[in-house]
Amino acid sequence: MVSDRSIDDTDRGLLAELSADGRASMRSLAQRLHISRANAYMRVERLLREGVIRGFAARLDPERAGLRTSAYVTVSIEQNAWRDVCAHLREIRYVEHVALVGAEVDVVALVRTPDNAALRHVVLEQIQAVPGVESTRTWLIFAEVDGRGPHWASSAAVTQPGPPTGDPS
């Protein structure tokens, strides 16, 4: 693991650039951050090795990809069953994300399915059948917007001279 102290402004700049465009070349990263390509390459490799960057993936639009029904499913589980429940949930088709939470419920899962019938099957026949699951509650998602996320870009601006780009708000 790496601590926040080992990530400097140049690393933050790399994280900002890669978050915006995971396909950016080392050459373009180096140019944008005013560092050498070798430095950019070494830093990205270190961030990968240390687990700061976990990988690169395409950001998909779920609806356009055929997953038109999305929901958060909250799950209450038997005490001390969280390891097994989480292991089972991550293997269920259409479960995109599983989070163990400290709240009135124990687990929140993001489920994306082609339609309501598939969502019903996932929740009622698969999630509720997992050993250790006591109850579920389903929250349909009507619309989604991306938040600002971590503010890597504000740190990257320190290393990039010139006028700011984009909307600062």
MDAnalysis code that builds the backbone (N, CA, C; Angstrom):
import MDAnalysis as mda
import numpy as np

u = mda.Universe.empty(507, n_residues=169, atom_resindex=np.repeat(np.arange(169), 3), trajectory=True)
u.add_TopologyAttr("name", ["N", "CA", "C"] * 169)
u.add_TopologyAttr("resid", np.arange(1, 170))
u.add_TopologyAttr("resname", ["MET", "VAL", "SER", "ASP", "ARG", "SER", "ILE", "ASP", "ASP", "THR", "ASP", "ARG", "GLY", "LEU", "LEU", "ALA", "GLU", "LEU", "SER", "ALA", "ASP", "GLY", "ARG", "ALA", "SER", "MET", "ARG", "SER", "LEU", "ALA", "GLN", "ARG", "LEU", "HIS", "ILE", "SER", "ARG", "ALA", "ASN", "ALA", "TYR", "MET", "ARG", "VAL", "GLU", "ARG", "LEU", "LEU", "ARG", "GLU", "GLY", "VAL", "ILE", "ARG", "GLY", "PHE", "ALA", "ALA", "ARG", "LEU", "ASP", "PRO", "GLU", "ARG", "ALA", "GLY", "LEU", "ARG", "THR", "SER", "ALA", "TYR", "VAL", "THR", "VAL", "SER", "ILE", "GLU", "GLN", "ASN", "ALA", "TRP", "ARG", "ASP", "VAL", "CYS", "ALA", "HIS", "LEU", "ARG", "GLU", "ILE", "ARG", "TYR", "VAL", "GLU", "HIS", "VAL", "ALA", "LEU", "VAL", "GLY", "ALA", "GLU", "VAL", "ASP", "VAL", "VAL", "ALA", "LEU", "VAL", "ARG", "THR", "PRO", "ASP", "ASN", "ALA", "ALA", "LEU", "ARG", "HIS", "VAL", "VAL", "LEU", "GLU", "GLN", "ILE", "GLN", "ALA", "VAL", "PRO", "GLY", "VAL", "GLU", "SER", "THR", "ARG", "THR", "TRP", "LEU", "ILE", "PHE", "ALA", "GLU", "VAL", "ASP", "GLY", "ARG", "GLY", "PRO", "HIS", "TRP", "ALA", "SER", "SER", "ALA", "ALA", "VAL", "THR", "GLN", "PRO", "GLY", "PRO", "PRO", "THR", "GLY", "ASP", "PRO", "SER"])
u.atoms.positions = np.array([
    [0.832, -1.192, 0.000],
    [0.000, 0.000, 0.000],
    [0.869, 1.244, 0.000],
    [0.306, 2.304, -0.529],
    [1.007, 3.567, -0.601],
    [0.214, 4.595, 0.197],
    [0.911, 5.512, 0.815],
    [0.223, 6.556, 1.564],
    [0.097, 7.800, 0.700],
    [-0.801, 8.708, 1.086],
    [-0.984, 9.952, 0.348],
    [0.306, 10.749, 0.269],
    [1.188, 10.603, 1.263],
    [2.430, 11.374, 1.284],
    [3.389, 10.972, 0.174],
    [3.286, 9.754, -0.347],
    [4.211, 9.337, -1.399],
    [3.700, 9.726, -2.789],
    [2.534, 10.355, -2.859],
    [2.000, 10.822, -4.128],
    [2.222, 12.322, -4.194],
    [3.060, 12.748, -5.146],
    [3.360, 14.171, -5.245],
    [2.482, 14.831, -6.318],
    [2.732, 16.110, -6.565],
    [1.916, 16.854, -7.521],
    [2.006, 16.276, -8.930],
    [3.172, 15.787, -9.316],
    [3.310, 15.191, -10.646],
    [2.493, 13.911, -10.739],
    [2.511, 13.083, -9.684],
    [1.676, 11.878, -9.664],
    [0.196, 12.260, -9.753],
    [-0.199, 13.280, -9.006],
    [-1.586, 13.735, -9.047],
    [-1.953, 14.197, -10.454],
    [-1.029, 14.859, -11.112],
    [-1.258, 15.265, -12.489],
    [-1.455, 14.071, -13.402],
    [-0.625, 13.049, -13.229],
    [-0.785, 11.822, -14.015],
    [-2.141, 11.179, -13.746],
    [-2.530, 11.119, -12.473],
    [-3.823, 10.534, -12.120],
    [-4.971, 11.317, -12.735],
    [-4.857, 12.644, -12.743],
    [-5.896, 13.481, -13.349],
    [-5.992, 13.212, -14.847],
    [-4.861, 13.189, -15.509],
    [-4.845, 12.977, -16.956],
    [-5.365, 11.581, -17.312],
    [-4.928, 10.564, -16.581],
    [-5.365, 9.201, -16.866],
    [-6.832, 8.987, -16.506],
    [-7.323, 9.697, -15.487],
    [-8.748, 9.611, -15.153],
    [-9.590, 10.202, -16.268],
    [-9.103, 11.269, -16.889],
    [-9.826, 11.906, -17.981],
    [-9.708, 11.109, -19.276],
    [-8.537, 10.490, -19.493],
    [-8.293, 9.746, -20.730],
    [-7.323, 8.605, -20.439],
    [-7.858, 7.438, -20.132],
    [-7.044, 6.272, -19.817],
    [-6.243, 5.761, -20.995],
    [-6.520, 6.267, -22.192],
    [-5.799, 5.838, -23.385],
    [-4.684, 6.805, -23.769],
    [-4.454, 7.798, -22.938],
    [-3.415, 8.783, -23.251],
    [-2.057, 8.090, -23.365],
    [-1.278, 8.518, -24.350],
    [0.053, 7.941, -24.535],
    [1.021, 8.533, -23.525],
    [2.127, 7.837, -23.306],
    [3.163, 8.362, -22.408],
    [3.694, 9.688, -22.944],
    [3.781, 9.794, -24.255],
    [4.273, 11.031, -24.860],
    [3.350, 12.194, -24.520],
    [2.035, 11.993, -24.693],
    [1.107, 13.095, -24.409],
    [1.051, 13.395, -22.912],
    [1.136, 12.370, -22.071],
    [1.174, 12.611, -20.622],
    [2.400, 13.447, -20.258],
    [3.534, 13.072, -20.809],
    [4.771, 13.798, -20.520],
    [4.667, 15.249, -20.987],
    [4.114, 15.464, -22.175],
    [3.973, 16.825, -22.688],
    [3.040, 17.651, -21.816],
    [1.910, 17.081, -21.443],
    [0.933, 17.816, -20.634],
    [1.470, 18.181, -19.254],
    [2.340, 17.328, -18.706],
    [2.856, 17.553, -17.355],
    [4.263, 18.158, -17.351],
    [4.807, 18.358, -18.543],
    [6.136, 18.960, -18.672],
    [7.210, 18.129, -17.966],
    [7.165, 16.815, -18.239],
    [8.178, 15.886, -17.730],
    [8.638, 15.021, -18.895],
    [9.698, 14.287, -18.704],
    [10.187, 13.408, -19.771],
    [9.288, 12.188, -19.898],
    [9.333, 11.581, -21.089],
    [8.563, 10.344, -21.290],
    [9.041, 9.252, -20.347],
    [10.345, 9.176, -20.118],
    [10.885, 8.159, -19.197],
    [10.335, 8.376, -17.794],
    [10.267, 9.622, -17.356],
    [9.732, 9.937, -16.037],
    [8.254, 9.567, -15.964],
    [7.486, 9.908, -17.007],
    [6.064, 9.564, -17.038],
    [5.885, 8.048, -16.970],
    [6.651, 7.320, -17.775],
    [6.564, 5.866, -17.804],
    [6.901, 5.268, -16.435],
    [8.010, 5.718, -15.825],
    [8.423, 5.184, -14.520],
    [7.365, 5.459, -13.458],
    [6.784, 6.649, -13.480],
    [5.782, 7.006, -12.480],
    [4.507, 6.181, -12.650],
    [4.058, 6.020, -13.889],
    [2.848, 5.218, -14.126],
    [3.102, 3.770, -13.711],
    [4.265, 3.241, -14.055],
    [4.605, 1.869, -13.654],
    [4.620, 1.735, -12.121],
    [5.177, 2.725, -11.421],
    [5.195, 2.686, -9.955],
    [3.784, 2.753, -9.387],
    [2.953, 3.628, -9.946],
    [1.580, 3.758, -9.465],
    [0.789, 2.463, -9.714],
    [1.082, 1.788, -10.800],
    [0.467, 0.473, -11.060],
    [0.970, -0.572, -10.061],
    [2.282, -0.625, -9.890],
    [2.901, -1.603, -8.992],
    [2.405, -1.431, -7.555],
    [2.236, -0.181, -7.109],
    [1.808, 0.092, -5.746],
    [0.296, 0.004, -5.576],
    [-0.431, -0.264, -6.661],
    [-1.878, -0.434, -6.557],
    [-2.667, 0.863, -6.543],
    [-2.008, 1.994, -6.752],
    [-2.735, 3.257, -6.832],
    [-3.609, 3.237, -8.087],
    [-3.017, 2.833, -9.202],
    [-3.771, 2.599, -10.433],
    [-4.037, 1.102, -10.481],
    [-5.299, 0.729, -10.475],
    [-5.647, -0.695, -10.450],
    [-5.817, -1.281, -11.841],
    [-5.888, -0.444, -12.831],
    [-6.057, -0.932, -14.185],
    [-6.677, 0.142, -15.055],
    [-6.937, -0.195, -16.299],
    [-7.511, 0.726, -17.258],
    [-8.731, 0.069, -17.868],
    [-9.800, 0.836, -18.024],
    [-11.028, 0.266, -18.557],
    [-11.809, 1.331, -19.316],
    [-12.655, 0.882, -20.214],
    [-13.553, 1.795, -20.913],
    [-14.715, 2.139, -19.989],
    [-15.137, 3.389, -20.030],
    [-16.314, 3.804, -19.258],
    [-17.518, 3.664, -20.178],
    [-18.422, 2.781, -19.813],
    [-19.558, 2.465, -20.669],
    [-20.810, 3.203, -20.214],
    [-21.700, 3.469, -21.158],
    [-23.020, 3.969, -20.840],
    [-23.899, 2.730, -20.690],
    [-24.337, 2.420, -19.455],
    [-25.086, 1.174, -19.244],
    [-26.325, 1.048, -20.137],
    [-27.084, 2.125, -20.286],
    [-28.299, 2.057, -21.103],
    [-27.978, 1.750, -22.550],
    [-26.987, 2.432, -23.106],
    [-26.617, 2.191, -24.501],
    [-26.003, 0.813, -24.695],
    [-25.467, 0.241, -23.603],
    [-24.892, -1.109, -23.660],
    [-25.960, -2.179, -23.411],
    [-27.230, -1.765, -23.281],
    [-28.319, -2.727, -23.136],
    [-28.739, -3.007, -21.699],
    [-28.162, -2.303, -20.737],
    [-28.528, -2.504, -19.326],
    [-29.408, -1.320, -18.917],
    [-30.697, -1.443, -19.225],
    [-31.626, -0.323, -19.089],
    [-32.246, -0.190, -17.700],
    [-32.072, -1.171, -16.852],
    [-32.622, -1.114, -15.501],
    [-31.478, -1.208, -14.507],
    [-31.354, -0.170, -13.661],
    [-30.304, -0.156, -12.644],
    [-30.940, 0.056, -11.284],
    [-30.335, -0.549, -10.261],
    [-30.855, -0.413, -8.907],
    [-29.738, -0.607, -7.898],
    [-29.911, 0.054, -6.760],
    [-29.085, -0.253, -5.603],
    [-29.897, -1.240, -4.779],
    [-29.275, -2.332, -4.432],
    [-29.938, -3.336, -3.602],
    [-29.222, -3.348, -2.262],
    [-29.976, -3.014, -1.211],
    [-29.393, -3.068, 0.123],
    [-29.681, -4.449, 0.693],
    [-28.717, -4.967, 1.420],
    [-28.810, -6.340, 1.914],
    [-28.485, -6.358, 3.406],
    [-29.376, -6.950, 4.178],
    [-29.096, -7.217, 5.590],
    [-28.674, -8.667, 5.696],
    [-27.597, -8.900, 6.459],
    [-27.048, -10.256, 6.521],
    [-26.897, -10.708, 7.967],
    [-26.710, -12.012, 8.111],
    [-26.426, -12.568, 9.435],
    [-25.059, -12.068, 9.892],
    [-24.937, -11.874, 11.185],
    [-23.669, -11.399, 11.721],
    [-22.543, -12.357, 11.350],
    [-21.418, -11.824, 10.989],
    [-20.211, -12.573, 10.614],
    [-20.331, -13.356, 9.307],
    [-21.359, -13.071, 8.510],
    [-21.513, -13.768, 7.232],
    [-21.007, -12.928, 6.060],
    [-20.441, -11.757, 6.340],
    [-20.122, -10.818, 5.277],
    [-19.122, -11.348, 4.253],
    [-18.136, -12.102, 4.692],
    [-17.143, -12.612, 3.729],
    [-17.795, -13.530, 2.700],
    [-18.581, -14.478, 3.175],
    [-19.239, -15.427, 2.270],
    [-20.289, -14.737, 1.407],
    [-21.056, -13.826, 2.008],
    [-22.087, -13.121, 1.250],
    [-21.437, -12.297, 0.145],
    [-20.413, -11.541, 0.479],
    [-19.731, -10.725, -0.542],
    [-19.134, -11.592, -1.639],
    [-18.551, -12.724, -1.274],
    [-17.977, -13.634, -2.272],
    [-19.061, -14.159, -3.215],
    [-20.234, -14.488, -2.669],
    [-21.339, -14.956, -3.514],
    [-21.873, -13.835, -4.402],
    [-22.067, -12.656, -3.827],
    [-22.643, -11.550, -4.584],
    [-21.778, -11.156, -5.766],
    [-20.468, -11.169, -5.585],
    [-19.603, -10.737, -6.686],
    [-19.623, -11.715, -7.859],
    [-20.134, -12.909, -7.645],
    [-20.221, -13.905, -8.723],
    [-21.558, -13.877, -9.459],
    [-22.511, -13.102, -8.981],
    [-23.827, -13.047, -9.618],
    [-23.773, -12.124, -10.825],
    [-24.238, -12.638, -11.953],
    [-24.279, -11.838, -13.176],
    [-25.141, -10.599, -12.943],
    [-24.710, -9.484, -13.457],
    [-25.355, -8.171, -13.374],
    [-25.046, -7.415, -12.090],
    [-24.389, -8.027, -11.119],
    [-23.974, -7.274, -9.934],
    [-22.670, -6.578, -10.301],
    [-22.724, -5.248, -10.375],
    [-21.568, -4.475, -10.829],
    [-20.630, -4.090, -9.699],
    [-21.181, -3.834, -8.525],
    [-20.364, -3.347, -7.412],
    [-20.994, -3.804, -6.102],
    [-20.155, -4.180, -5.154],
    [-20.614, -4.589, -3.825],
    [-19.824, -3.798, -2.794],
    [-20.534, -3.178, -1.836],
    [-19.876, -2.415, -0.782],
    [-20.408, -2.862, 0.571],
    [-19.491, -3.150, 1.479],
    [-19.834, -3.437, 2.868],
    [-19.929, -2.085, 3.550],
    [-21.065, -1.803, 4.184],
    [-21.296, -0.472, 4.742],
    [-21.632, -0.544, 6.225],
    [-21.442, 0.555, 6.896],
    [-21.822, 0.676, 8.298],
    [-23.090, 1.505, 8.381],
    [-24.227, 0.860, 8.374],
    [-25.509, 1.566, 8.363],
    [-26.588, 0.631, 8.890],
    [-27.827, 0.970, 8.597],
    [-28.939, 0.104, 9.002],
    [-28.923, -1.210, 8.229],
    [-28.233, -1.199, 7.091],
    [-28.047, -2.405, 6.284],
    [-26.563, -2.739, 6.303],
    [-26.220, -3.886, 5.784],
    [-24.834, -4.331, 5.838],
    [-24.094, -4.219, 4.508],
    [-24.827, -4.382, 3.417],
    [-24.225, -4.419, 2.092],
    [-25.079, -3.595, 1.139],
    [-24.413, -2.872, 0.235],
    [-25.109, -2.196, -0.859],
    [-24.505, -2.738, -2.155],
    [-25.368, -3.191, -3.051],
    [-24.915, -3.716, -4.338],
    [-25.529, -2.897, -5.459],
    [-24.715, -2.573, -6.452],
    [-25.214, -1.922, -7.657],
    [-25.484, -3.013, -8.680],
    [-26.726, -3.073, -9.126],
    [-27.143, -4.114, -10.068],
    [-27.647, -3.431, -11.337],
    [-27.162, -3.875, -12.489],
    [-27.602, -3.339, -13.788],
    [-28.043, -4.512, -14.650],
    [-29.294, -4.458, -15.105],
    [-29.872, -5.554, -15.881],
    [-30.529, -5.017, -17.154],
    [-30.834, -5.902, -18.089],
    [-31.493, -5.448, -19.318],
    [-32.914, -4.915, -19.085],
    [-33.611, -5.468, -18.093],
    [-35.000, -5.067, -17.878],
    [-35.443, -5.417, -16.457],
    [-36.680, -5.068, -16.136],
    [-37.206, -5.311, -14.791],
    [-37.313, -6.794, -14.467],
    [-37.622, -7.609, -15.453],
    [-37.748, -9.052, -15.208],
    [-36.397, -9.632, -14.779],
    [-35.344, -9.208, -15.435],
    [-34.004, -9.687, -15.060],
    [-33.623, -9.183, -13.671],
    [-33.966, -7.928, -13.361],
    [-33.688, -7.397, -12.028],
    [-34.435, -8.201, -10.968],
    [-35.702, -8.475, -11.217],
    [-36.497, -9.286, -10.282],
    [-35.845, -10.650, -10.060],
    [-35.378, -11.280, -11.136],
    [-34.719, -12.585, -11.013],
    [-33.445, -12.477, -10.168],
    [-32.631, -11.468, -10.439],
    [-31.380, -11.300, -9.695],
    [-31.669, -11.116, -8.204],
    [-32.612, -10.231, -7.879],
    [-32.875, -9.926, -6.472],
    [-33.593, -11.076, -5.777],
    [-34.716, -11.512, -6.326],
    [-35.565, -12.480, -5.625],
    [-35.058, -13.914, -5.684],
    [-34.379, -14.269, -6.770],
    [-33.973, -15.661, -6.914],
    [-32.486, -15.899, -6.699],
    [-31.676, -14.854, -6.841],
    [-30.246, -15.067, -6.670],
    [-29.712, -14.431, -5.389],
    [-29.913, -13.123, -5.227],
    [-29.378, -12.466, -4.028],
    [-30.043, -13.013, -2.773],
    [-31.368, -13.124, -2.783],
    [-32.059, -13.605, -1.588],
    [-31.772, -15.078, -1.298],
    [-31.237, -15.798, -2.265],
    [-30.901, -17.212, -2.051],
    [-29.497, -17.406, -1.485],
    [-28.721, -16.333, -1.398],
    [-27.358, -16.439, -0.879],
    [-27.415, -16.771, 0.613],
    [-26.716, -17.819, 1.052],
    [-26.691, -18.147, 2.476],
    [-26.175, -16.968, 3.303],
    [-26.900, -16.622, 4.352],
    [-26.518, -15.514, 5.210],
    [-27.290, -14.238, 4.940],
    [-27.991, -14.167, 3.799],
    [-28.805, -12.995, 3.484],
    [-30.121, -13.096, 4.245],
    [-30.431, -12.065, 5.023],
    [-31.680, -12.039, 5.782],
    [-32.778, -11.292, 5.045],
    [-32.435, -10.157, 4.421],
    [-33.443, -9.390, 3.691],
    [-32.770, -8.471, 2.693],
    [-33.564, -8.021, 1.726],
    [-33.079, -7.074, 0.732],
    [-34.096, -5.954, 0.568],
    [-33.616, -4.855, 0.032],
    [-34.486, -3.746, -0.339],
    [-33.905, -3.170, -1.623],
    [-34.762, -2.904, -2.591],
    [-34.311, -2.469, -3.904],
    [-34.694, -1.011, -4.148],
    [-33.697, -0.227, -4.564],
    [-33.884, 1.186, -4.869],
    [-33.612, 1.383, -6.360],
    [-34.667, 1.602, -7.158],
    [-34.491, 1.813, -8.592],
    [-33.779, 3.129, -8.857],
    [-32.924, 3.123, -9.847],
    [-32.196, 4.328, -10.254],
    [-32.898, 4.889, -11.487],
    [-33.401, 6.111, -11.370],
    [-34.084, 6.749, -12.497],
    [-33.114, 7.511, -13.391],
    [-32.095, 8.108, -12.809],
    [-31.107, 8.857, -13.585],
    [-29.807, 8.886, -12.796],
    [-28.696, 9.020, -13.518],
    [-27.383, 9.078, -12.887],
    [-26.576, 10.228, -13.488],
    [-25.782, 10.858, -12.655],
    [-24.835, 11.865, -13.123],
    [-23.504, 11.594, -12.435],
    [-22.423, 11.878, -13.127],
    [-21.110, 11.710, -12.533],
    [-20.813, 12.899, -11.631],
    [-20.242, 12.617, -10.484],
    [-19.788, 13.675, -9.594],
    [-18.396, 14.125, -9.986],
    [-17.874, 15.043, -9.242],
    [-16.543, 15.576, -9.538],
    [-15.449, 14.579, -9.217],
    [-15.720, 13.653, -8.312],
    [-14.718, 12.663, -7.948],
    [-13.591, 13.289, -7.157],
    [-12.500, 12.549, -6.996],
    [-11.357, 13.123, -6.283],
    [-10.822, 14.306, -7.075],
    [-10.291, 15.238, -6.398],
    [-9.872, 16.468, -7.049],
    [-8.422, 16.410, -7.512],
    [-8.108, 15.373, -8.284],
    [-6.750, 15.246, -8.822],
    [-6.439, 16.432, -9.702],
    [-7.428, 16.879, -10.458],
    [-7.197, 17.952, -11.426],
    [-6.749, 19.241, -10.744],
    [-7.269, 19.532, -9.563],
    [-6.861, 20.766, -8.896],
    [-5.391, 20.700, -8.500],
    [-4.912, 19.509, -8.173],
    [-3.489, 19.357, -7.862],
    [-2.652, 19.399, -9.132],
    [-3.203, 18.882, -10.227],
    [-2.456, 18.853, -11.485],
    [-2.239, 20.257, -12.013],
    [-3.168, 21.158, -11.723],
    [-3.044, 22.517, -12.226],
    [-1.775, 23.189, -11.713],
    [-1.285, 22.757, -10.569],
    [-0.074, 23.343, -9.993],
    [1.123, 23.058, -10.888],
    [1.152, 21.900, -11.540],
    [2.304, 21.523, -12.347],
    [2.153, 21.936, -13.805],
    [0.984, 22.474, -14.173],
    [0.755, 22.816, -15.564],
    [0.651, 24.322, -15.721],
    [1.662, 24.963, -16.305],
    [1.572, 26.394, -16.520],
    [0.579, 26.715, -17.627],
    [0.129, 27.946, -17.653],
    [-0.772, 28.388, -18.699],
    [-2.180, 28.549, -18.179],
    [-3.100, 29.001, -19.055],
    [-4.474, 29.257, -18.638],
    [-5.193, 27.957, -18.325],
    [-6.140, 28.003, -17.369],
    [-6.898, 26.791, -17.037],
    [-7.784, 26.384, -18.211],
    [-8.072, 25.085, -18.271],
    [-8.949, 24.585, -19.313],
    [-10.187, 24.010, -18.671],
    [-11.305, 24.106, -19.362],
    [-12.542, 23.529, -18.872],
    [-13.248, 24.438, -17.877],
    [-14.367, 23.965, -17.397],
    [-15.201, 24.700, -16.434],
    [-14.665, 24.478, -15.037],
    [-14.280, 25.536, -14.317],
    [-13.699, 25.364, -12.991],
    [-14.703, 24.977, -11.934],
    [-15.986, 25.060, -12.208],
    [-16.994, 24.750, -11.184],
    [-17.229, 23.287, -11.022],
])
